[in-house]
Amino acid sequence: MTAVVDGHHHIWRQADLPWLAGPMQPRIFGPYEPIRRDYSIEEFRADITGSDVVKSVYVQTNWAPATYEDEAAWVQRTAERTGWPHAIVAYADFSADDVRPQLDRLSRYPLVRGARMQLHWHENPQYRFAARPDMPADPRIARNVGHLADYGWTFDLQVFAAQMAYAADLAESCPKVTFVLQHAGMLEDLSPAGRAEWRAGMVQLAACPNVVTKLSGLGTFLHRNDPAHIAHVVGETVGIFGAGRCLFGSNFPVEKLWTSYGALIEAYRDALSRFAPKEQQAILHDTAMSVYRIGA
């Protein structure tokens, strides 16, 4: 059985996350009472038992923006204490006049391999994170994202289908930066028109050779582990990007709201069973190892 690299998971302390520690606020993934608590690396490792996960990547969890370095430092200490996770995608504010002072501070932490600032915007306010839909087209964003090349870091890109043209322009303007498209482009409109818009945007992004995509978070809008939906998104995405530009991510513990890790990875393995062993190896292990330079 192919060893797995979890290219997208979170650990957190409730006290450090305003959206967990404060009053209940509507979230994109629905009611979240079961995860309004600490989620430790020890619990994550218990969750992955029996799933053949050998490495993992921590992706930032929206601590208060001013504490971006504190988050990276805490995860680095966790890794030094436990050996997990194996890479960090930190937060930085790419709307700043110059992001480099932030990146310089983050470079103190050896496991940092990239950064994420969520740029997704949607007509539904509950799905909205960015201030406006054209944030990926902002010249300041592009200039700052381009600086990541000097650090050898990725940019984890999070947009909806309607923003993908902007996102493709951003990727084209930063050819030396690897972009990791989050959650396979966040397909949320399952109507024929919605699926067509998403697919067209994915084709446009795949035309940028510096964009890879993460097969993760596919229960976000369904609020369940749906193997048929996973199979559809995986099949379409791998067909568009190719296996060598796709990687698996669990999005745990968010997906723990509706499924177990074992059931989730089983759904992905079933979806990938149509592909050759080398392709499965790429998606479940090799792409993440390369993109996030795990072990470097």
Wavefront OBJ file of the C-alpha trace (Angstrom):
o trace
v 0.000 0.000 0.000
v 1.317 3.434 -0.948
v 2.713 5.489 1.918
v 0.864 8.773 2.399
v 2.078 12.312 2.909
v -0.715 14.441 4.369
v -0.148 17.676 2.523
v -2.670 19.705 4.519
v -3.578 19.386 8.170
v -3.896 21.626 11.171
v -3.104 21.402 14.836
v -4.240 24.176 17.100
v -4.714 25.614 20.526
v -8.173 27.042 21.045
v -6.838 30.075 22.910
v -4.825 31.177 19.874
v -7.702 31.079 17.382
v -10.208 33.944 17.647
v -12.811 32.019 15.650
v -12.606 29.134 18.137
v -12.067 31.000 21.369
v -14.647 33.757 20.812
v -18.417 33.631 20.244
v -19.710 31.112 17.749
v -19.471 32.555 14.247
v -20.835 31.027 11.036
v -18.080 29.132 9.240
v -17.728 27.779 5.731
v -17.765 24.206 7.068
v -20.898 24.621 9.211
v -21.355 24.094 12.961
v -18.049 23.314 14.599
v -18.729 22.674 18.290
v -16.801 19.351 18.282
v -13.560 21.099 17.242
v -13.872 24.146 19.503
v -11.017 22.800 21.588
v -7.318 22.047 21.428
v -6.340 19.702 18.603
v -2.896 18.412 19.445
v -0.310 16.664 17.337
v -0.814 13.677 19.606
v -4.503 13.517 18.664
v -3.640 13.922 14.982
v -1.193 11.034 15.182
v -3.838 8.911 16.889
v -6.291 9.833 14.122
v -3.902 8.678 11.370
v -3.228 5.291 12.982
v -3.506 2.550 10.359
v -3.626 5.008 7.434
v 0.029 4.633 6.361
v 0.724 8.351 6.799
v 4.475 8.845 7.012
v 4.825 12.651 6.754
v 2.601 15.680 7.188
v 2.419 19.380 6.340
v 0.929 21.938 8.703
v -1.015 24.760 7.034
v -1.699 27.983 8.943
v -4.938 28.252 10.894
v -5.660 31.981 11.018
v -4.219 33.037 14.326
v -4.550 36.780 14.845
v -2.512 38.267 11.959
v -0.036 40.023 14.229
v 0.899 36.671 15.782
v 1.924 35.016 12.499
v 5.451 34.395 13.785
v 4.176 33.001 17.089
v 2.213 30.389 15.140
v 5.252 29.293 13.135
v 7.392 29.200 16.281
v 4.828 27.069 18.132
v 4.563 24.552 15.309
v 8.354 24.425 14.968
v 8.645 23.680 18.701
v 5.971 21.009 18.373
v 7.943 19.360 15.584
v 11.161 19.504 17.572
v 9.386 17.901 20.521
v 7.499 15.168 18.663
v 8.991 14.822 15.173
v 5.685 15.955 13.600
v 4.782 17.807 11.405
v 7.513 17.785 8.746
v 6.869 21.095 6.986
v 5.035 24.339 7.740
v 2.996 26.649 5.534
v 2.896 29.861 7.544
v 0.805 33.012 7.281
v 2.064 36.296 5.889
v 0.180 39.436 4.890
v 0.811 39.797 1.171
v -1.207 43.015 1.066
v 1.557 44.773 3.023
v 3.714 47.356 1.293
v 6.612 44.898 1.497
v 6.129 41.349 2.795
v 9.849 40.616 3.042
v 10.286 41.657 6.687
v 7.612 39.085 7.575
v 9.249 36.427 5.427
v 12.615 37.191 7.021
v 11.123 36.544 10.447
v 9.514 33.320 9.272
v 12.811 32.156 7.790
v 14.096 31.679 11.341
v 12.028 28.483 11.501
v 13.648 25.671 9.520
v 10.416 23.822 8.677
v 8.738 26.745 6.912
v 8.313 25.819 3.259
v 5.682 28.275 2.120
v 3.029 30.808 3.013
v -0.696 31.202 2.651
v -2.939 34.234 2.640
v -6.469 33.178 1.777
v -7.739 35.152 -1.206
v -11.110 33.474 -1.697
v -14.162 35.668 -2.110
v -17.746 34.599 -2.707
v -21.126 36.254 -3.067
v -22.187 34.261 0.000
v -20.670 36.181 2.956
v -20.290 32.935 4.898
v -17.887 31.679 2.217
v -16.007 34.971 1.949
v -12.518 35.580 3.297
v -10.856 38.205 1.097
v -11.985 41.819 0.987
v -12.851 41.714 -2.704
v -12.947 39.138 -5.522
v -10.056 40.577 -7.522
v -7.499 40.383 -4.716
v -5.328 37.931 -6.732
v -5.063 40.658 -9.413
v -3.751 43.302 -7.011
v -0.253 44.366 -8.172
v 0.898 44.584 -4.569
v -0.145 40.973 -3.967
v 1.707 39.876 -7.091
v 4.853 41.789 -6.155
v 4.902 40.301 -2.682
v 4.116 36.759 -3.804
v 6.969 37.054 -6.267
v 9.377 37.570 -3.362
v 8.725 33.985 -2.232
v 11.025 32.814 -5.007
v 13.977 34.306 -3.119
v 13.179 32.026 -0.180
v 12.386 28.936 -2.238
v 8.884 28.898 -0.753
v 5.467 28.024 -2.160
v 2.313 30.117 -2.152
v -0.768 28.159 -1.098
v -3.491 29.650 -3.291
v -7.121 29.599 -2.170
v -9.741 30.890 -4.607
v -13.178 30.017 -5.958
v -13.934 29.250 -9.592
v -15.019 32.805 -10.402
v -11.575 34.053 -9.313
v -9.478 31.538 -11.219
v -8.748 33.848 -14.164
v -7.260 36.358 -11.704
v -5.345 33.531 -10.028
v -3.915 32.317 -13.335
v -2.669 35.837 -14.068
v -1.047 35.898 -10.631
v 0.706 32.589 -11.272
v 1.894 33.774 -14.681
v 3.307 36.945 -13.126
v 5.348 34.898 -10.606
v 6.841 32.110 -12.738
v 9.541 31.221 -10.206
v 7.010 30.554 -7.417
v 5.191 27.237 -7.071
v 1.497 27.765 -6.370
v -0.447 25.091 -4.498
v -4.144 25.408 -5.310
v -6.083 24.589 -2.161
v -8.930 22.099 -2.023
v -8.892 21.395 -5.779
v -10.339 24.817 -6.475
v -13.164 24.610 -3.910
v -15.997 23.312 -6.092
v -19.100 24.494 -4.242
v -21.688 25.032 -6.975
v -22.674 21.523 -8.050
v -25.094 22.654 -10.742
v -24.089 21.889 -14.351
v -23.168 25.564 -14.835
v -21.170 25.623 -11.596
v -19.251 22.482 -12.480
v -18.514 23.860 -15.952
v -17.190 27.159 -14.550
v -14.993 25.296 -12.074
v -13.643 22.980 -14.762
v -12.858 25.852 -17.124
v -11.011 27.666 -14.355
v -9.056 24.548 -13.455
v -7.990 24.149 -17.095
v -6.827 27.762 -17.109
v -4.794 27.270 -13.919
v -3.345 23.978 -15.153
v -1.984 25.839 -18.181
v 0.405 27.547 -15.735
v 3.263 25.068 -15.241
v 4.047 26.463 -11.785
v 0.607 25.531 -10.353
v -0.054 22.234 -8.592
v -3.267 21.352 -6.806
v -4.185 19.810 -3.510
v -6.934 17.178 -3.278
v -8.274 18.226 0.089
v -11.244 19.756 1.868
v -13.784 18.056 -0.393
v -16.329 17.734 2.409
v -16.248 21.468 3.144
v -19.460 22.383 1.353
v -21.244 19.037 1.691
v -20.520 18.598 5.400
v -19.986 14.893 4.872
v -17.512 12.390 3.476
v -19.013 11.638 0.071
v -16.952 9.035 -1.856
v -18.829 9.735 -5.102
v -18.072 13.452 -4.878
v -14.437 12.732 -4.030
v -14.167 10.360 -6.985
v -15.639 12.979 -9.316
v -13.353 15.811 -8.177
v -10.278 13.591 -8.068
v -10.961 12.173 -11.517
v -11.551 15.576 -13.083
v -8.606 17.223 -11.335
v -6.073 14.505 -12.121
v -7.312 14.485 -15.700
v -6.665 18.235 -15.952
v -3.412 18.592 -14.000
v -1.881 15.127 -14.257
v -0.919 13.006 -11.263
v 2.498 14.621 -10.931
v 0.858 17.959 -10.139
v -1.667 16.672 -7.584
v -1.221 15.918 -3.893
v -3.439 14.641 -1.118
v -4.376 16.636 1.979
v -6.709 15.620 4.784
v -7.766 19.059 6.070
v -7.980 17.482 9.521
v -9.455 18.202 12.017
v -12.055 20.125 10.000
v -13.076 16.949 8.156
v -13.251 15.239 11.545
v -16.570 17.046 11.968
v -18.168 14.436 9.695
v -15.751 11.539 9.198
v -12.796 9.594 10.533
v -9.336 9.788 9.022
v -9.522 6.135 8.072
v -12.805 6.561 6.203
v -11.493 9.666 4.456
v -8.286 8.054 3.200
v -10.270 4.997 2.118
v -12.496 7.226 -0.039
v -9.429 8.777 -1.652
v -7.764 5.412 -2.236
v -10.948 4.155 -3.878
v -11.067 7.259 -6.077
v -7.429 6.760 -7.057
v -7.776 3.041 -7.781
v -8.491 3.767 -11.466
v -4.989 5.220 -11.842
v -1.692 3.407 -12.337
v 0.425 2.643 -9.235
v 2.971 5.320 -10.229
v 0.210 7.916 -10.407
v -1.157 6.898 -7.018
v 2.367 7.117 -5.619
v 2.719 10.650 -6.950
v -0.598 11.872 -5.567
v -0.336 10.248 -2.160
v 3.383 10.756 -1.563
v 5.845 12.045 -4.142
v 4.304 15.375 -5.168
v 3.965 16.625 -1.608
v 7.475 15.481 -0.742
v 8.837 17.459 -3.679
v 6.655 20.580 -3.505
v 7.177 21.101 0.218
v 10.809 19.868 0.137
v 10.157 17.490 2.995
v 13.428 16.234 4.352
v 15.383 19.135 2.851
l 1 2 3 4 5 6 7 8 9 10 11 12 13 14 15 16 17 18 19 20 21 22 23 24 25 26 27 28 29 30 31 32 33 34 35 36 37 38 39 40 41 42 43 44 45 46 47 48 49 50 51 52 53 54 55 56 57 58 59 60 61 62 63 64 65 66 67 68 69 70 71 72 73 74 75 76 77 78 79 80 81 82 83 84 85 86 87 88 89 90 91 92 93 94 95 96 97 98 99 100 101 102 103 104 105 106 107 108 109 110 111 112 113 114 115 116 117 118 119 120 121 122 123 124 125 126 127 128 129 130 131 132 133 134 135 136 137 138 139 140 141 142 143 144 145 146 147 148 149 150 151 152 153 154 155 156 157 158 159 160 161 162 163 164 165 166 167 168 169 170 171 172 173 174 175 176 177 178 179 180 181 182 183 184 185 186 187 188 189 190 191 192 193 194 195 196 197 198 199 200 201 202 203 204 205 206 207 208 209 210 211 212 213 214 215 216 217 218 219 220 221 222 223 224 225 226 227 228 229 230 231 232 233 234 235 236 237 238 239 240 241 242 243 244 245 246 247 248 249 250 251 252 253 254 255 256 257 258 259 260 261 262 263 264 265 266 267 268 269 270 271 272 273 274 275 276 277 278 279 280 281 282 283 284 285 286 287 288 289 290 291 292 293 294 295 296
